[in-house]
Amino acid sequence: REEKVLPVGKHPLQLYSLATPNGVKVSIMLEELLAAGHSGAEYDAWLINIGEGDQFGSGFVEINPNSKIPALLDRGEAKPVRVFESASILMYLAEKFGNAFLPTDRAKRAECLSWLFWQMGSAPYLGGGFGHFYAYAPIKIEYAIDRFAMEVKRQLDVLDRQLAHNEYIAGAEYTIADMAIWPWYGALAKGLLYEGGEFLS
């Protein structure tokens, strides 16, 4: 929509995002990497105000052609690497820092990635479905609210059954799957997302 150069800070990792459930996943990962002592995980975070259309500026579109947050630019490589889609960014950072928060055992890795991509496939029903029709739609459509509320309740049951037998979503280890799921479903379970906790319960 407009020519707009993105700001660039002093660190190799440049994060362009917003504090939405999708947007904070990468911030969580970067902060966990720093807390675990990974040098090189320092980053500059830049606000992309999706309400004002920042995601359609030319600089952002160069990093994410789909104009969605979050997006990451790794300037620490010989040629800067762009990474978009939150799960892709989590995997990229995990691998960049020695498989941090990503199991190397094949079965455990498969379990972790299954839950990571479960979140990616399920969240549109939560955000674009339930969240939109329950909290944001200008017209309240009972069928749409009921349809997506029941799907979200089903998803919460899936998580509840998995976590009943596991300390973390993919087993005994804290992984990128937890970092992806918590901002959406943790906030929802605590009643912080869409103010829909009481309705869903």
C-alpha positions as CSV (number, residue, x, y, z in Angstrom):
1,R,0.0,0.0,0.0
2,E,2.9,2.3,0.6
3,E,6.7,2.5,0.5
4,K,7.8,2.2,4.0
5,V,11.3,1.2,5.2
6,L,11.4,-0.9,8.3
7,P,13.6,0.2,11.3
8,V,16.7,-1.8,12.0
9,G,18.5,-2.0,15.3
10,K,21.9,-3.0,16.5
11,H,21.4,-6.7,16.9
12,P,21.5,-9.4,14.2
13,L,17.9,-10.5,15.0
14,Q,15.2,-8.1,14.0
15,L,11.6,-9.0,15.1
16,Y,8.7,-7.2,13.6
17,S,5.5,-8.0,15.6
18,L,2.7,-7.0,17.9
19,A,1.5,-8.3,21.3
20,T,-1.2,-10.5,19.9
21,P,-1.4,-14.2,20.7
22,N,0.4,-15.0,17.4
23,G,2.8,-12.1,17.8
24,V,4.1,-13.0,21.2
25,K,5.2,-16.5,20.4
26,V,8.5,-15.4,19.0
27,S,9.1,-13.0,21.8
28,I,8.6,-15.9,24.3
29,M,11.1,-18.0,22.3
30,L,13.7,-15.2,22.2
31,E,13.4,-14.4,25.9
32,E,13.7,-18.2,26.7
33,L,16.8,-18.4,24.6
34,L,18.3,-15.5,26.5
35,A,17.3,-16.9,29.8
36,A,19.0,-20.2,28.9
37,G,22.2,-18.3,28.2
38,H,22.3,-18.5,24.4
39,S,24.6,-15.7,23.2
40,G,23.5,-14.3,19.9
41,A,19.8,-14.4,20.8
42,E,19.7,-10.7,21.5
43,Y,17.2,-9.0,19.3
44,D,15.5,-5.7,18.5
45,A,11.7,-5.7,18.6
46,W,9.7,-3.4,16.4
47,L,6.0,-2.7,16.6
48,I,3.9,-3.5,13.5
49,N,0.6,-1.9,14.2
50,I,-1.8,-4.1,12.2
51,G,-4.7,-1.8,13.1
52,E,-3.0,1.0,11.1
53,G,-1.9,-1.3,8.2
54,D,1.8,-1.3,9.0
55,Q,1.9,-4.9,7.7
56,F,1.2,-3.7,4.2
57,G,4.2,-1.4,3.9
58,S,6.9,-2.4,1.4
59,G,9.6,-3.1,4.0
60,F,7.4,-5.5,5.9
61,V,6.1,-7.2,2.7
62,E,9.7,-7.9,1.7
63,I,10.1,-10.0,4.8
64,N,6.6,-11.5,4.8
65,P,4.8,-11.5,1.4
66,N,1.6,-12.6,3.2
67,S,1.6,-9.4,5.4
68,K,1.0,-11.1,8.7
69,I,2.9,-10.8,12.0
70,P,5.3,-11.9,13.3
71,A,8.2,-11.7,10.9
72,L,11.9,-12.1,11.6
73,L,15.0,-10.9,9.8
74,D,18.3,-12.6,10.7
75,R,21.1,-10.2,9.7
76,G,23.7,-12.4,11.4
77,E,24.1,-14.7,8.4
78,A,26.3,-13.9,5.3
79,K,23.1,-13.0,3.5
80,P,20.2,-11.8,5.6
81,V,17.5,-14.5,6.1
82,R,13.9,-13.7,6.3
83,V,11.6,-16.0,8.2
84,F,7.8,-15.7,8.4
85,E,4.9,-17.6,9.9
86,S,5.3,-18.1,13.7
87,A,5.9,-21.9,13.6
88,S,8.6,-21.5,11.0
89,I,10.3,-18.8,13.1
90,L,10.2,-21.0,16.2
91,M,11.7,-23.9,14.3
92,Y,14.3,-21.6,12.7
93,L,15.4,-20.2,16.0
94,A,15.4,-23.6,17.7
95,E,17.7,-25.0,15.0
96,K,19.9,-21.9,14.9
97,F,20.6,-22.3,18.6
98,G,21.4,-26.0,18.7
99,N,17.9,-27.4,18.8
100,A,17.0,-25.4,21.8
101,F,13.5,-26.3,23.0
102,L,13.2,-28.8,20.1
103,P,13.9,-32.4,20.9
104,T,16.5,-34.3,18.8
105,D,15.1,-37.7,19.5
106,R,13.0,-38.6,16.5
107,A,9.8,-39.7,18.4
108,K,9.9,-36.7,20.8
109,R,10.6,-34.3,18.0
110,A,7.6,-35.7,16.0
111,E,5.4,-35.3,19.1
112,C,6.6,-31.7,19.6
113,L,6.1,-30.8,15.9
114,S,2.7,-32.5,15.8
115,W,1.5,-30.2,18.6
116,L,3.2,-27.2,17.1
117,F,1.3,-27.7,13.9
118,W,-1.9,-28.6,15.8
119,Q,-1.8,-25.1,17.1
120,M,-1.2,-23.6,13.7
121,G,-4.1,-25.5,12.3
122,S,-6.5,-25.0,15.2
123,A,-5.9,-21.3,16.1
124,P,-7.9,-20.0,13.1
125,Y,-11.0,-21.5,14.5
126,L,-10.2,-19.8,17.8
127,G,-9.2,-16.4,16.5
128,G,-10.8,-16.0,13.1
129,G,-13.8,-18.0,14.1
130,F,-14.8,-17.7,17.7
131,G,-12.9,-14.5,18.5
132,H,-14.2,-12.8,15.4
133,F,-17.9,-13.7,15.7
134,Y,-18.0,-13.5,19.5
135,A,-16.0,-10.4,20.2
136,Y,-15.6,-8.3,17.0
137,A,-18.3,-8.9,14.4
138,P,-20.6,-6.0,14.0
139,I,-23.6,-8.3,13.9
140,K,-24.0,-11.1,16.4
141,I,-24.8,-14.3,14.5
142,E,-25.9,-17.0,16.9
143,Y,-25.1,-19.9,14.5
144,A,-21.6,-18.7,13.9
145,I,-20.9,-18.1,17.6
146,D,-22.3,-21.5,18.6
147,R,-20.4,-23.3,15.8
148,F,-17.0,-21.8,16.7
149,A,-17.6,-21.9,20.5
150,M,-18.2,-25.7,20.3
151,E,-15.1,-26.2,18.2
152,V,-13.0,-24.2,20.7
153,K,-14.5,-26.2,23.6
154,R,-13.5,-29.4,21.7
155,Q,-9.9,-28.0,21.3
156,L,-9.7,-27.2,25.0
157,D,-10.8,-30.8,25.7
158,V,-8.0,-32.1,23.4
159,L,-5.5,-30.0,25.4
160,D,-7.0,-31.0,28.8
161,R,-6.7,-34.7,28.0
162,Q,-3.1,-34.3,26.7
163,L,-2.0,-32.3,29.7
164,A,-3.7,-34.6,32.2
165,H,-0.8,-37.1,31.5
166,N,2.1,-34.8,30.6
167,E,3.9,-32.0,32.4
168,Y,4.2,-30.1,29.1
169,I,2.2,-30.5,25.9
170,A,4.6,-32.8,24.1
171,G,5.8,-34.7,27.2
172,A,8.3,-34.0,30.0
173,E,10.2,-31.3,28.2
174,Y,9.3,-27.6,27.6
175,T,9.3,-27.1,23.9
176,I,8.4,-24.6,21.1
177,A,5.0,-26.3,21.0
178,D,4.3,-24.9,24.5
179,M,5.4,-21.5,23.4
180,A,3.0,-21.6,20.5
181,I,0.0,-22.9,22.4
182,W,0.2,-20.9,25.6
183,P,-0.5,-17.4,24.1
184,W,-3.7,-18.6,22.6
185,Y,-5.1,-21.3,24.8
186,G,-3.5,-20.3,28.1
187,A,-4.9,-16.8,27.8
188,L,-8.3,-18.2,26.8
189,A,-8.4,-20.6,29.8
190,K,-7.5,-17.7,32.1
191,G,-10.3,-15.6,30.7
192,L,-8.0,-13.0,29.1
193,L,-8.8,-13.6,25.5
194,Y,-12.0,-12.1,24.0
195,E,-13.4,-12.0,27.5
196,G,-14.9,-15.3,26.5
197,G,-13.9,-17.5,29.4
198,E,-17.2,-17.4,31.3
199,F,-19.2,-17.9,28.1
200,L,-17.1,-20.9,27.1
201,S,-17.3,-22.5,30.5
